[in-house]
Amino acid sequence: MAESRERKRRAGGRAGNTRRTSSDVISQAPWCVPINTDRPTEPLDEAGVEAIHNGAMRILEEIGIEFLNAEAIGLFKKLGAKVDGTNVRLDRDFVMEMVAKAPSEFTITPRNPDRQITIGGRNIVFGNVSSPPNYMDLTTGKVPGTREQSQTLLKLTQYFNCIHFAGGYPVEPVDVHASVRHLDMLYDKLTISDKVMHAYSLGKERVEDVMEMVKIAGGLSEEEFQSRPHMYTNINSTSPLKHDEPMIDGCLRLVRRGQAVFITPFTLAGAMAPVTMSGAVAQSIAEALAAIALFQWVAPGCACVLGTFTSNVDMKSGAPAFGTPEYIRATQMTGQMARFYGLPLRSSGSCAANVPDGQAMWETTASLWAAIQSGTNTVYHAAGWLEGGLIASPEKFVMDCEVIGQMIRYFDPALTATTSDDIAVDAIGEVGGEGHFFGIQHTQDRYETAFYQPFLSDWRNYEGWDIAGGIWTAERAHHLWKEIVNNFEEPPMDIAIRDELADFVARRKSEGGAPTDF
């Protein structure tokens, strides 16, 4: 145990203290887990909450959810649910009894314990883009993802203090065979970053391998690993009304070993859910609660998060849309329902734009503000997402981090402090009706930290901007991400742990990795 603690101590530096070195490209606020101090936006009245709850319960009781997983079907039969083939119907009293067992707040502790994040309460954390098959920057254009490009995005994930966790692969590295992709990618994630990690629930080998690698990276015994969450998975139901084989399997493996699961139905109103937003939300709630009830029955008190990915489609083309008024309202309504059930909430920073332009930013900003207004605790895809999740972009990543940084600053209690120094009557009296506040001591004592300082925005007037080269935002972001990546320094990791990780990867590769033919 002492050796394990010592290895853990050496696994990473103090995340709470921003490391100031010559390679720092921008000045950024130190790492912190923001507290959302705003009162959530609640568009539903009490009757509306009850109506959506009742609709979700009727779906579970009268229509049922398809579980395409033999173990889950066996478990549902054992607990006395109504099972017809793969269709499972659940009594509302049972569902509510199980959901009540889930914690409203929990922590996830990565290999560097100073990067621990708390999920739930008023906490809000932001994660990187996850799982696009394609990569695009201003030099390459849109191309299939590679391991090198994924490493680039992981470096940005680690570098920016406003990004708190690493989701799935930031771009799918199609140049690495699917049987061993998870091994190479988790090695990269665990060495390039010391933030919270994710496992895809895509077959038992992948989930078991990732759990073992997270254990190794943290210097953890099995007992220590199971004592609290050190990682998580996120699954999507196959809307409408289905949970598939590998995702349920992966979640069952994780909750049995004390790890966290996020259940996020992907309900697009008008296509995979009713065209009405309240109907889409009710369906989404039913799909999520069916899985959460199962996991709580198997592992009472396991860490579960209710996810929302409810948006709408373009009724002209069928294409998904994000950052829309409908998306915002659905996220806010799901936030109300999450609080009704006492569950943490996950939403996303998403857009449908194809390039890092104005549309990309107004849609993503709308999605991010929806997260804040809804009381979201975990924001997936907060930085780097384009084309409805089909493209990962480093320029967009940097642009999004500017917005997230502003939002984190928005939560700073200093902005709403009301001490006598903050009200500043003496300073106002010193200036009086003439002069200005630039030179007085009250300003001089505070000018460096008084306001958010952008690292990407250009606040010069047009003439100053034009003389400096007239560089548009995406191009500035392009130069900045390259400078960050070129000067990137990996977080410290004990050499023995790194070697153990490498040996594990080599051994599992020699054993064939994970099967890809079914």
Secondary structure as a PSIPRED ss2 file (coil, helix, strand):
# PSIPRED VFORMAT (PSIPRED V4.0)

   1 M C   1.000  0.000  0.000
   2 A H   0.000  1.000  0.000
   3 E H   0.000  1.000  0.000
   4 S H   0.000  1.000  0.000
   5 R H   0.000  1.000  0.000
   6 E H   0.000  1.000  0.000
   7 R H   0.000  1.000  0.000
   8 K H   0.000  1.000  0.000
   9 R H   0.000  1.000  0.000
  10 R H   0.000  1.000  0.000
  11 A C   1.000  0.000  0.000
  12 G C   1.000  0.000  0.000
  13 G C   1.000  0.000  0.000
  14 R C   1.000  0.000  0.000
  15 A C   1.000  0.000  0.000
  16 G C   1.000  0.000  0.000
  17 N C   1.000  0.000  0.000
  18 T C   1.000  0.000  0.000
  19 R C   1.000  0.000  0.000
  20 R C   1.000  0.000  0.000
  21 T C   1.000  0.000  0.000
  22 S C   1.000  0.000  0.000
  23 S C   1.000  0.000  0.000
  24 D C   1.000  0.000  0.000
  25 V C   1.000  0.000  0.000
  26 I C   1.000  0.000  0.000
  27 S C   1.000  0.000  0.000
  28 Q C   1.000  0.000  0.000
  29 A C   1.000  0.000  0.000
  30 P C   1.000  0.000  0.000
  31 W C   1.000  0.000  0.000
  32 C C   1.000  0.000  0.000
  33 V C   1.000  0.000  0.000
  34 P C   1.000  0.000  0.000
  35 I E   0.000  0.000  1.000
  36 N C   1.000  0.000  0.000
  37 T C   1.000  0.000  0.000
  38 D C   1.000  0.000  0.000
  39 R C   1.000  0.000  0.000
  40 P C   1.000  0.000  0.000
  41 T C   1.000  0.000  0.000
  42 E C   1.000  0.000  0.000
  43 P C   1.000  0.000  0.000
  44 L C   1.000  0.000  0.000
  45 D C   1.000  0.000  0.000
  46 E H   0.000  1.000  0.000
  47 A H   0.000  1.000  0.000
  48 G H   0.000  1.000  0.000
  49 V H   0.000  1.000  0.000
  50 E H   0.000  1.000  0.000
  51 A H   0.000  1.000  0.000
  52 I H   0.000  1.000  0.000
  53 H H   0.000  1.000  0.000
  54 N H   0.000  1.000  0.000
  55 G H   0.000  1.000  0.000
  56 A H   0.000  1.000  0.000
  57 M H   0.000  1.000  0.000
  58 R H   0.000  1.000  0.000
  59 I H   0.000  1.000  0.000
  60 L H   0.000  1.000  0.000
  61 E H   0.000  1.000  0.000
  62 E H   0.000  1.000  0.000
  63 I H   0.000  1.000  0.000
  64 G C   1.000  0.000  0.000
  65 I E   0.000  0.000  1.000
  66 E E   0.000  0.000  1.000
  67 F E   0.000  0.000  1.000
  68 L C   1.000  0.000  0.000
  69 N C   1.000  0.000  0.000
  70 A H   0.000  1.000  0.000
  71 E H   0.000  1.000  0.000
  72 A H   0.000  1.000  0.000
  73 I H   0.000  1.000  0.000
  74 G H   0.000  1.000  0.000
  75 L H   0.000  1.000  0.000
  76 F H   0.000  1.000  0.000
  77 K H   0.000  1.000  0.000
  78 K H   0.000  1.000  0.000
  79 L H   0.000  1.000  0.000
  80 G C   1.000  0.000  0.000
  81 A C   1.000  0.000  0.000
  82 K E   0.000  0.000  1.000
  83 V E   0.000  0.000  1.000
  84 D E   0.000  0.000  1.000
  85 G C   1.000  0.000  0.000
  86 T C   1.000  0.000  0.000
  87 N E   0.000  0.000  1.000
  88 V E   0.000  0.000  1.000
  89 R E   0.000  0.000  1.000
  90 L C   1.000  0.000  0.000
  91 D C   1.000  0.000  0.000
  92 R H   0.000  1.000  0.000
  93 D H   0.000  1.000  0.000
  94 F H   0.000  1.000  0.000
  95 V H   0.000  1.000  0.000
  96 M H   0.000  1.000  0.000
  97 E H   0.000  1.000  0.000
  98 M H   0.000  1.000  0.000
  99 V H   0.000  1.000  0.000
 100 A C   1.000  0.000  0.000
 101 K C   1.000  0.000  0.000
 102 A C   1.000  0.000  0.000
 103 P C   1.000  0.000  0.000
 104 S C   1.000  0.000  0.000
 105 E E   0.000  0.000  1.000
 106 F E   0.000  0.000  1.000
 107 T E   0.000  0.000  1.000
 108 I E   0.000  0.000  1.000
 109 T C   1.000  0.000  0.000
 110 P C   1.000  0.000  0.000
 111 R C   1.000  0.000  0.000
 112 N C   1.000  0.000  0.000
 113 P H   0.000  1.000  0.000
 114 D H   0.000  1.000  0.000
 115 R H   0.000  1.000  0.000
 116 Q C   1.000  0.000  0.000
 117 I E   0.000  0.000  1.000
 118 T E   0.000  0.000  1.000
 119 I E   0.000  0.000  1.000
 120 G E   0.000  0.000  1.000
 121 G C   1.000  0.000  0.000
 122 R C   1.000  0.000  0.000
 123 N E   0.000  0.000  1.000
 124 I C   1.000  0.000  0.000
 125 V E   0.000  0.000  1.000
 126 F E   0.000  0.000  1.000
 127 G E   0.000  0.000  1.000
 128 N E   0.000  0.000  1.000
 129 V C   1.000  0.000  0.000
 130 S C   1.000  0.000  0.000
 131 S C   1.000  0.000  0.000
 132 P C   1.000  0.000  0.000
 133 P C   1.000  0.000  0.000
 134 N E   0.000  0.000  1.000
 135 Y E   0.000  0.000  1.000
 136 M E   0.000  0.000  1.000
 137 D E   0.000  0.000  1.000
 138 L C   1.000  0.000  0.000
 139 T C   1.000  0.000  0.000
 140 T C   1.000  0.000  0.000
 141 G E   0.000  0.000  1.000
 142 K E   0.000  0.000  1.000
 143 V E   0.000  0.000  1.000
 144 P E   0.000  0.000  1.000
 145 G C   1.000  0.000  0.000
 146 T C   1.000  0.000  0.000
 147 R H   0.000  1.000  0.000
 148 E H   0.000  1.000  0.000
 149 Q H   0.000  1.000  0.000
 150 S H   0.000  1.000  0.000
 151 Q H   0.000  1.000  0.000
 152 T H   0.000  1.000  0.000
 153 L H   0.000  1.000  0.000
 154 L H   0.000  1.000  0.000
 155 K H   0.000  1.000  0.000
 156 L H   0.000  1.000  0.000
 157 T H   0.000  1.000  0.000
 158 Q H   0.000  1.000  0.000
 159 Y H   0.000  1.000  0.000
 160 F C   1.000  0.000  0.000
 161 N C   1.000  0.000  0.000
 162 C C   1.000  0.000  0.000
 163 I C   1.000  0.000  0.000
 164 H C   1.000  0.000  0.000
 165 F E   0.000  0.000  1.000
 166 A C   1.000  0.000  0.000
 167 G C   1.000  0.000  0.000
 168 G C   1.000  0.000  0.000
 169 Y C   1.000  0.000  0.000
 170 P C   1.000  0.000  0.000
 171 V C   1.000  0.000  0.000
 172 E C   1.000  0.000  0.000
 173 P C   1.000  0.000  0.000
 174 V C   1.000  0.000  0.000
 175 D C   1.000  0.000  0.000
 176 V C   1.000  0.000  0.000
 177 H C   1.000  0.000  0.000
 178 A C   1.000  0.000  0.000
 179 S C   1.000  0.000  0.000
 180 V C   1.000  0.000  0.000
 181 R H   0.000  1.000  0.000
 182 H H   0.000  1.000  0.000
 183 L H   0.000  1.000  0.000
 184 D H   0.000  1.000  0.000
 185 M H   0.000  1.000  0.000
 186 L H   0.000  1.000  0.000
 187 Y H   0.000  1.000  0.000
 188 D H   0.000  1.000  0.000
 189 K H   0.000  1.000  0.000
 190 L H   0.000  1.000  0.000
 191 T H   0.000  1.000  0.000
 192 I H   0.000  1.000  0.000
 193 S C   1.000  0.000  0.000
 194 D C   1.000  0.000  0.000
 195 K C   1.000  0.000  0.000
 196 V E   0.000  0.000  1.000
 197 M E   0.000  0.000  1.000
 198 H E   0.000  0.000  1.000
 199 A C   1.000  0.000  0.000
 200 Y C   1.000  0.000  0.000
 201 S C   1.000  0.000  0.000
 202 L C   1.000  0.000  0.000
 203 G C   1.000  0.000  0.000
 204 K H   0.000  1.000  0.000
 205 E H   0.000  1.000  0.000
 206 R H   0.000  1.000  0.000
 207 V H   0.000  1.000  0.000
 208 E H   0.000  1.000  0.000
 209 D H   0.000  1.000  0.000
 210 V H   0.000  1.000  0.000
 211 M H   0.000  1.000  0.000
 212 E H   0.000  1.000  0.000
 213 M H   0.000  1.000  0.000
 214 V H   0.000  1.000  0.000
 215 K H   0.000  1.000  0.000
 216 I H   0.000  1.000  0.000
 217 A H   0.000  1.000  0.000
 218 G H   0.000  1.000  0.000
 219 G C   1.000  0.000  0.000
 220 L C   1.000  0.000  0.000
 221 S C   1.000  0.000  0.000
 222 E H   0.000  1.000  0.000
 223 E H   0.000  1.000  0.000
 224 E H   0.000  1.000  0.000
 225 F H   0.000  1.000  0.000
 226 Q H   0.000  1.000  0.000
 227 S H   0.000  1.000  0.000
 228 R C   1.000  0.000  0.000
 229 P C   1.000  0.000  0.000
 230 H C   1.000  0.000  0.000
 231 M E   0.000  0.000  1.000
 232 Y E   0.000  0.000  1.000
 233 T E   0.000  0.000  1.000
 234 N E   0.000  0.000  1.000
 235 I E   0.000  0.000  1.000
 236 N C   1.000  0.000  0.000
 237 S C   1.000  0.000  0.000
 238 T C   1.000  0.000  0.000
 239 S C   1.000  0.000  0.000
 240 P C   1.000  0.000  0.000
 241 L C   1.000  0.000  0.000
 242 K E   0.000  0.000  1.000
 243 H E   0.000  0.000  1.000
 244 D C   1.000  0.000  0.000
 245 E H   0.000  1.000  0.000
 246 P H   0.000  1.000  0.000
 247 M H   0.000  1.000  0.000
 248 I H   0.000  1.000  0.000
 249 D H   0.000  1.000  0.000
 250 G H   0.000  1.000  0.000
 251 C H   0.000  1.000  0.000
 252 L H   0.000  1.000  0.000
 253 R H   0.000  1.000  0.000
 254 L H   0.000  1.000  0.000
 255 V H   0.000  1.000  0.000
 256 R C   1.000  0.000  0.000
 257 R C   1.000  0.000  0.000
 258 G C   1.000  0.000  0.000
 259 Q C   1.000  0.000  0.000
 260 A E   0.000  0.000  1.000
 261 V E   0.000  0.000  1.000
 262 F E   0.000  0.000  1.000
 263 I E   0.000  0.000  1.000
 264 T C   1.000  0.000  0.000
 265 P C   1.000  0.000  0.000
 266 F C   1.000  0.000  0.000
 267 T C   1.000  0.000  0.000
 268 L E   0.000  0.000  1.000
 269 A E   0.000  0.000  1.000
 270 G C   1.000  0.000  0.000
 271 A C   1.000  0.000  0.000
 272 M C   1.000  0.000  0.000
 273 A E   0.000  0.000  1.000
 274 P C   1.000  0.000  0.000
 275 V C   1.000  0.000  0.000
 276 T C   1.000  0.000  0.000
 277 M H   0.000  1.000  0.000
 278 S H   0.000  1.000  0.000
 279 G H   0.000  1.000  0.000
 280 A H   0.000  1.000  0.000
 281 V H   0.000  1.000  0.000
 282 A H   0.000  1.000  0.000
 283 Q H   0.000  1.000  0.000
 284 S H   0.000  1.000  0.000
 285 I H   0.000  1.000  0.000
 286 A H   0.000  1.000  0.000
 287 E H   0.000  1.000  0.000
 288 A H   0.000  1.000  0.000
 289 L H   0.000  1.000  0.000
 290 A H   0.000  1.000  0.000
 291 A H   0.000  1.000  0.000
 292 I H   0.000  1.000  0.000
 293 A H   0.000  1.000  0.000
 294 L H   0.000  1.000  0.000
 295 F H   0.000  1.000  0.000
 296 Q H   0.000  1.000  0.000
 297 W H   0.000  1.000  0.000
 298 V H   0.000  1.000  0.000
 299 A C   1.000  0.000  0.000
 300 P C   1.000  0.000  0.000
 301 G C   1.000  0.000  0.000
 302 C C   1.000  0.000  0.000
 303 A C   1.000  0.000  0.000
 304 C E   0.000  0.000  1.000
 305 V E   0.000  0.000  1.000
 306 L E   0.000  0.000  1.000
 307 G E   0.000  0.000  1.000
 308 T C   1.000  0.000  0.000
 309 F C   1.000  0.000  0.000
 310 T C   1.000  0.000  0.000
 311 S E   0.000  0.000  1.000
 312 N E   0.000  0.000  1.000
 313 V E   0.000  0.000  1.000
 314 D C   1.000  0.000  0.000
 315 M C   1.000  0.000  0.000
 316 K C   1.000  0.000  0.000
 317 S C   1.000  0.000  0.000
 318 G C   1.000  0.000  0.000
 319 A C   1.000  0.000  0.000
 320 P E   0.000  0.000  1.000
 321 A E   0.000  0.000  1.000
 322 F C   1.000  0.000  0.000
 323 G C   1.000  0.000  0.000
 324 T C   1.000  0.000  0.000
 325 P H   0.000  1.000  0.000
 326 E H   0.000  1.000  0.000
 327 Y H   0.000  1.000  0.000
 328 I H   0.000  1.000  0.000
 329 R H   0.000  1.000  0.000
 330 A H   0.000  1.000  0.000
 331 T H   0.000  1.000  0.000
 332 Q H   0.000  1.000  0.000
 333 M H   0.000  1.000  0.000
 334 T H   0.000  1.000  0.000
 335 G H   0.000  1.000  0.000
 336 Q H   0.000  1.000  0.000
 337 M H   0.000  1.000  0.000
 338 A H   0.000  1.000  0.000
 339 R H   0.000  1.000  0.000
 340 F H   0.000  1.000  0.000
 341 Y H   0.000  1.000  0.000
 342 G C   1.000  0.000  0.000
 343 L C   1.000  0.000  0.000
 344 P C   1.000  0.000  0.000
 345 L E   0.000  0.000  1.000
 346 R E   0.000  0.000  1.000
 347 S E   0.000  0.000  1.000
 348 S E   0.000  0.000  1.000
 349 G C   1.000  0.000  0.000
 350 S C   1.000  0.000  0.000
 351 C C   1.000  0.000  0.000
 352 A C   1.000  0.000  0.000
 353 A C   1.000  0.000  0.000
 354 N C   1.000  0.000  0.000
 355 V C   1.000  0.000  0.000
 356 P C   1.000  0.000  0.000
 357 D C   1.000  0.000  0.000
 358 G H   0.000  1.000  0.000
 359 Q H   0.000  1.000  0.000
 360 A H   0.000  1.000  0.000
 361 M H   0.000  1.000  0.000
 362 W H   0.000  1.000  0.000
 363 E H   0.000  1.000  0.000
 364 T H   0.000  1.000  0.000
 365 T H   0.000  1.000  0.000
 366 A H   0.000  1.000  0.000
 367 S H   0.000  1.000  0.000
 368 L H   0.000  1.000  0.000
 369 W H   0.000  1.000  0.000
 370 A H   0.000  1.000  0.000
 371 A H   0.000  1.000  0.000
 372 I H   0.000  1.000  0.000
 373 Q H   0.000  1.000  0.000
 374 S H   0.000  1.000  0.000
 375 G C   1.000  0.000  0.000
 376 T C   1.000  0.000  0.000
 377 N C   1.000  0.000  0.000
 378 T E   0.000  0.000  1.000
 379 V E   0.000  0.000  1.000
 380 Y E   0.000  0.000  1.000
 381 H E   0.000  0.000  1.000
 382 A E   0.000  0.000  1.000
 383 A E   0.000  0.000  1.000
 384 G C   1.000  0.000  0.000
 385 W E   0.000  0.000  1.000
 386 L E   0.000  0.000  1.000
 387 E H   0.000  1.000  0.000
 388 G H   0.000  1.000  0.000
 389 G H   0.000  1.000  0.000
 390 L C   1.000  0.000  0.000
 391 I E   0.000  0.000  1.000
 392 A E   0.000  0.000  1.000
 393 S C   1.000  0.000  0.000
 394 P H   0.000  1.000  0.000
 395 E H   0.000  1.000  0.000
 396 K H   0.000  1.000  0.000
 397 F H   0.000  1.000  0.000
 398 V H   0.000  1.000  0.000
 399 M H   0.000  1.000  0.000
 400 D H   0.000  1.000  0.000
 401 C H   0.000  1.000  0.000
 402 E H   0.000  1.000  0.000
 403 V H   0.000  1.000  0.000
 404 I H   0.000  1.000  0.000
 405 G H   0.000  1.000  0.000
 406 Q H   0.000  1.000  0.000
 407 M H   0.000  1.000  0.000
 408 I H   0.000  1.000  0.000
 409 R H   0.000  1.000  0.000
 410 Y H   0.000  1.000  0.000
 411 F C   1.000  0.000  0.000
 412 D C   1.000  0.000  0.000
 413 P H   0.000  1.000  0.000
 414 A H   0.000  1.000  0.000
 415 L H   0.000  1.000  0.000
 416 T H   0.000  1.000  0.000
 417 A C   1.000  0.000  0.000
 418 T C   1.000  0.000  0.000
 419 T C   1.000  0.000  0.000
 420 S H   0.000  1.000  0.000
 421 D H   0.000  1.000  0.000
 422 D H   0.000  1.000  0.000
 423 I H   0.000  1.000  0.000
 424 A C   1.000  0.000  0.000
 425 V H   0.000  1.000  0.000
 426 D H   0.000  1.000  0.000
 427 A H   0.000  1.000  0.000
 428 I H   0.000  1.000  0.000
 429 G H   0.000  1.000  0.000
 430 E H   0.000  1.000  0.000
 431 V H   0.000  1.000  0.000
 432 G C   1.000  0.000  0.000
 433 G C   1.000  0.000  0.000
 434 E C   1.000  0.000  0.000
 435 G C   1.000  0.000  0.000
 436 H C   1.000  0.000  0.000
 437 F C   1.000  0.000  0.000
 438 F C   1.000  0.000  0.000
 439 G C   1.000  0.000  0.000
 440 I C   1.000  0.000  0.000
 441 Q H   0.000  1.000  0.000
 442 H H   0.000  1.000  0.000
 443 T H   0.000  1.000  0.000
 444 Q H   0.000  1.000  0.000
 445 D C   1.000  0.000  0.000
 446 R C   1.000  0.000  0.000
 447 Y C   1.000  0.000  0.000
 448 E C   1.000  0.000  0.000
 449 T C   1.000  0.000  0.000
 450 A C   1.000  0.000  0.000
 451 F C   1.000  0.000  0.000
 452 Y C   1.000  0.000  0.000
 453 Q C   1.000  0.000  0.000
 454 P C   1.000  0.000  0.000
 455 F C   1.000  0.000  0.000
 456 L C   1.000  0.000  0.000
 457 S C   1.000  0.000  0.000
 458 D C   1.000  0.000  0.000
 459 W C   1.000  0.000  0.000
 460 R C   1.000  0.000  0.000
 461 N C   1.000  0.000  0.000
 462 Y H   0.000  1.000  0.000
 463 E H   0.000  1.000  0.000
 464 G H   0.000  1.000  0.000
 465 W H   0.000  1.000  0.000
 466 D H   0.000  1.000  0.000
 467 I H   0.000  1.000  0.000
 468 A C   1.000  0.000  0.000
 469 G C   1.000  0.000  0.000
 470 G C   1.000  0.000  0.000
 471 I C   1.000  0.000  0.000
 472 W C   1.000  0.000  0.000
 473 T H   0.000  1.000  0.000
 474 A H   0.000  1.000  0.000
 475 E H   0.000  1.000  0.000
 476 R H   0.000  1.000  0.000
 477 A H   0.000  1.000  0.000
 478 H H   0.000  1.000  0.000
 479 H H   0.000  1.000  0.000
 480 L H   0.000  1.000  0.000
 481 W H   0.000  1.000  0.000
 482 K H   0.000  1.000  0.000
 483 E H   0.000  1.000  0.000
 484 I H   0.000  1.000  0.000
 485 V H   0.000  1.000  0.000
 486 N H   0.000  1.000  0.000
 487 N C   1.000  0.000  0.000
 488 F C   1.000  0.000  0.000
 489 E C   1.000  0.000  0.000
 490 E C   1.000  0.000  0.000
 491 P C   1.000  0.000  0.000
 492 P C   1.000  0.000  0.000
 493 M C   1.000  0.000  0.000
 494 D C   1.000  0.000  0.000
 495 I H   0.000  1.000  0.000
 496 A H   0.000  1.000  0.000
 497 I H   0.000  1.000  0.000
 498 R H   0.000  1.000  0.000
 499 D H   0.000  1.000  0.000
 500 E H   0.000  1.000  0.000
 501 L H   0.000  1.000  0.000
 502 A H   0.000  1.000  0.000
 503 D H   0.000  1.000  0.000
 504 F H   0.000  1.000  0.000
 505 V H   0.000  1.000  0.000
 506 A H   0.000  1.000  0.000
 507 R H   0.000  1.000  0.000
 508 R H   0.000  1.000  0.000
 509 K H   0.000  1.000  0.000
 510 S H   0.000  1.000  0.000
 511 E C   1.000  0.000  0.000
 512 G C   1.000  0.000  0.000
 513 G C   1.000  0.000  0.000
 514 A C   1.000  0.000  0.000
 515 P C   1.000  0.000  0.000
 516 T C   1.000  0.000  0.000
 517 D C   1.000  0.000  0.000
 518 F C   1.000  0.000  0.000
